[in-house]
């Protein structure tokens, strides 16, 4: 029973630490080379030029969560929430009814493009990672209560939860983009993406129905199961033995250890872990001079993964809570993963929708203001922004975002030199003025930087 809960907790916690990626403050920033990432139909402005980058064109990382570092520590930030010195009430204080952690990264390996007076063409090679974790309050409550039960022999009636979902995917992306100005009012664009999966894993609907049963005084008997589904796609093929229990084909997980995995990974067949395709679409409408209205849909697509291991699993247990001299586990204790013999599974990309408006001031055309709405799985945000370009070579933008994860202030700076375009920015500046503020700040940030050669 102890291993049951420890395994569940550590697996989810560790996987969450793995790192739709778009720099939203960049929507307001003038002279931003990668404006087509937020909206492939971004206006085609300025003089014609060719742009190129290798390795450092655009590096982006972002995180969104309703949790903070302090959520996993006691009130004095001196002990982890599962430590025996932390009470159940204190451990649960930092969690909501539903909790989420989203982690993404995008490293641009190569960019080449050309912009004319009426269109823009671009090619990108990117390395991307998308991870997400969602779990209910009951998951932390059940896990903490079980550990207290083992330590103090104090048990609650049931340890039930459901809806724990975890995914982590890494893949390369080749994106071909084109933007076309139509007349004086409309600009449309799109990007077609080819995707090659590097590795993928998901845990779907982890649930527990473990409960305490009275067998008479003084014995209390814990039994139930933890169930869910797991899928793994690895570029290194490795084999796990199977056996039949008479009705189902199961993986022989008890024969899997670090030596087994290392031997299989190093000596196994190497191949891609998956393949897929994606599509970005966008448009901008300028009904009057100075005003632009825009909308975009990003990452419409999928990845089909080559399943290495996958299937429904269950972890059944029986345990005497009290009344036994040594509290040994008895009865059936079985961890079973059914073999899903289909060769593939498919996951969708994190689709993002943007709706925005910008207005360039008639009294000073180097100043503009705007608003951008972002809608994505687990994320809804409205962001207001302002940009000032005091000289042709420098632009500065600021933004204020309101989302279901809190309020954030973003800042961006762009230098446009004769042959170089350098930009750096964030969608969420962090100002920890004290230790308490540092541990109380939610995991909400986005960092973006890059250097592009322009000719």
C-alpha positions, -999 to 999 in steps of 0.1 A, spaced: 0 0 0 28 24 9 45 17 -25 12 21 -43 8 57 -32 45 66 -33 47 54 -68 17 74 -79 28 106 -62 65 104 -74 56 95 -109 32 124 -114 55 149 -96 86 139 -114 70 139 -149 55 174 -142 91 188 -139 98 180 -176 98 210 -198 14 266 -274 42 285 -276 37 320 -287 51 353 -274 19 373 -268 36 406 -259 53 403 -293 18 409 -308 21 445 -298 58 449 -306 68 468 -338 95 454 -361 92 419 -345 104 395 -371 84 365 -358 51 383 -356 37 356 -380 40 331 -351 11 347 -332 -8 355 -364 3 340 -398 -17 368 -413 2 396 -395 5 428 -416 33 430 -442 48 464 -433 81 482 -440 108 478 -466 114 444 -483 141 423 -467 155 388 -463 159 373 -428 180 343 -416 190 327 -384 208 296 -372 205 281 -337 196 314 -319 168 328 -340 141 323 -315 143 306 -281 111 304 -260 100 287 -228 68 292 -209 50 279 -178 14 283 -166 -1 271 -133 -24 280 -105 3 266 -82 34 282 -67 66 267 -52 50 274 -18 21 250 -27 45 221 -22 61 234 11 49 241 46 40 277 56 76 285 67 90 270 34 112 246 53 97 212 46 81 193 16 44 188 19 47 150 22 72 153 51 59 138 83 63 172 101 37 188 78 1 184 88 -26 174 63 -43 207 67 -11 226 60 -1 204 31 -35 210 13 -36 248 19 -19 256 -14 -42 236 -38 -75 244 -55 -103 220 -65 -86 215 -99 -49 221 -104 -29 224 -136 7 228 -147 16 235 -183 52 236 -195 64 243 -231 96 250 -249 104 259 -285 140 262 -298 144 276 -333 172 257 -351 169 274 -385 149 302 -400 149 316 -435 124 340 -450 117 369 -473 93 398 -471 83 420 -500 58 449 -501 29 425 -505 38 391 -491 60 372 -467 76 337 -470 93 318 -442 108 284 -435 115 272 -399 131 242 -382 121 240 -346 126 216 -316 95 216 -294 83 202 -262 48 203 -247 39 189 -212 8 192 -191 -4 179 -157 -39 182 -143 -50 168 -110 -78 174 -85 -76 184 -48 -86 148 -39 -53 134 -53 -31 154 -29 -56 148 -1 -56 110 -6 -18 108 -10 -10 128 20 -36 110 42 -22 76 31 13 86 42 0 99 75 -18 66 80 13 46 75 33 69 98 7 74 126 -17 45 121 -46 70 116 -68 62 86 -96 80 68 -126 61 53 -116 63 17 -88 73 -6 -107 81 -38 -98 104 -67 -100 106 -104 -91 128 -133 -53 128 -130 -39 134 -165 -3 138 -176 13 141 -210 48 150 -222 58 151 -259 90 162 -277 91 166 -315 108 185 -343 88 208 -366 94 220 -401 71 249 -408 65 265 -442 47 298 -440 32 323 -465 14 357 -460 -3 376 -487 -17 411 -486 -50 414 -505 -58 450 -515 -54 476 -489 -76 462 -462 -69 424 -457 -39 403 -451 -42 365 -448 -16 338 -441 -9 303 -430 18 278 -420 19 241 -429 40 220 -405 55 186 -408 62 169 -374 86 142 -364 80 127 -329 111 122 -308 94 108 -276 60 108 -261 42 96 -230 8 100 -214 -10 90 -183 -48 91 -188 -75 94 -161 -56 80 -131 -82 71 -105 -84 54 -71 -113 36 -53 -92 25 -23 -114 24 8 -114 13 44 -136 -16 54 -145 -28 89 -139 -65 95 -149 -62 131 -130 -49 161 -102 -40 160 -93 -49 124 -97 -25 96 -90 -36 61 -79 -14 32 -86 -26 -3 -93 -13 -37 -74 -4 -69 -57 24 -87 -65 24 -124 -57 44 -156 -41 41 -189 -5 46 -199 11 50 -234 48 54 -242 64 61 -275 102 58 -276 128 63 -304 147 34 -289 128 1 -292 128 -20 -261 110 -52 -252 90 -60 -221 80 -96 -215 43 -106 -215 22 -133 -199 -14 -143 -199 -36 -145 -168 -61 -167 -187 -82 -138 -201 -59 -109 -209 -23 -105 -222 -3 -85 -196 32 -69 -195 55 -87 -170 64 -55 -152 81 -73 -123 109 -83 -146 116 -47 -156 145 -30 -138 171 -3 -146 195 -29 -161 167 -43 -183 157 -8 -195 193 3 -201 202 -28 -221 171 -25 -243 175 12 -249 212 10 -258 209 -22 -279 174 -18 -293 164 -7 -327 163 31 -332 136 49 -352 114 80 -350 88 79 -323 60 93 -343 49 116 -372 23 142 -377 11 175 -393 -1 209 -382 -16 240 -396 -17 277 -385 -42 301 -400 -45 338 -396 -60 371 -410 -58 408 -404 -85 434 -414 -78 471 -414 -112 488 -418 -99 523 -411 -65 538 -411 -45 529 -379 -69 502 -368 -62 465 -374 -84 436 -363 -69 401 -363 -77 365 -356 -57 333 -358 -58 295 -351 -25 279 -342 -14 242 -340 -44 226 -357 -29 191 -360 -19 158 -346 9 134 -340 6 97 -345 30 79 -321 45 45 -325 35 27 -293 64 11 -274 43 2 -244 7 9 -238 -26 -2 -223 -50 0 -194 -34 -7 -160 -46 -15 -125 -29 -17 -91 -49 -38 -67 -41 -40 -30 -52 -54 3 -38 -42 36 -45 -45 73 -47 -9 87 -50 -19 124 -52 -50 145 -22 -68 131 10 -71 150 33 -62 121 8 -45 97 20 -68 69 2 -67 36 -20 -97 29 -41 -111 1 -38 -100 -35 -13 -73 -45 -9 -70 -82 3 -43 -106 -10 -53 -141 -7 -35 -174 -28 -49 -203 -10 -51 -236 -26 -29 -263 -16 -46 -295 -24 -17 -318 8 -2 -331 -1 35 -328 -19 61 -308 -27 96 -318 -26 129 -298 -38 163 -309 -16 194 -307 -24 222 -282 -48 243 -303 -46 280 -296 -70 308 -307 -61 345 -308 -84 374 -313 -68 409 -313 -71 446 -321 -44 473 -324 -47 510 -329 -20 534 -340 -24 568 -326 -32 595 -352 -13 622 -332 19 601 -330 22 572 -354 51 557 -334 27 549 -305 1 521 -306 -22 503 -282 -40 470 -284 -58 441 -268 -52 403 -274 -74 374 -263 -59 339 -260 -79 307 -257 -62 274 -252 -68 242 -233 -65 250 -196 -58 287 -204 -80 318 -211 -63 352 -211 -70 388 -221 -39 410 -225 -38 447 -231 -6 462 -246 12 493 -257 42 499 -280 64 529 -286 90 531 -313 109 564 -306 134 557 -334 135 533 -364 160 510 -347 143 505 -314 108 494 -302 96 489 -267 63 471 -257 45 465 -224 15 443 -217 -8 435 -188 -25 400 -189 -55 387 -170 -59 349 -171 -73 321 -150 -38 318 -135 -36 354 -123 -24 388 -135 10 392 -153 30 421 -167 50 416 -199 78 436 -215 96 433 -248 125 451 -265 134 450 -302 166 464 -318 165 467 -355 201 474 -367 213 475 -404 219 437 -406 207 424 -372 174 422 -355 177 414 -317 147 409 -295 141 398 -259 110 398 -238 87 381 -213 49 377 -209 53 376 -171 79 396 -152 85 383 -116 93 407 -88 100 387 -57 105 414 -30 109 388 -2 113 351 5 75 349 11 68 366 -22 92 343 -40 76 311 -27 41 326 -32 45 335 -69 26 312 -92 44 294 -120 34 318 -147 61 331 -171 72 332 -207 107 341 -218 116 348 -255 148 359 -271 165 357 -305 189 372 -330 181 373 -367 202 385 -396 183 408 -419 194 419 -454 
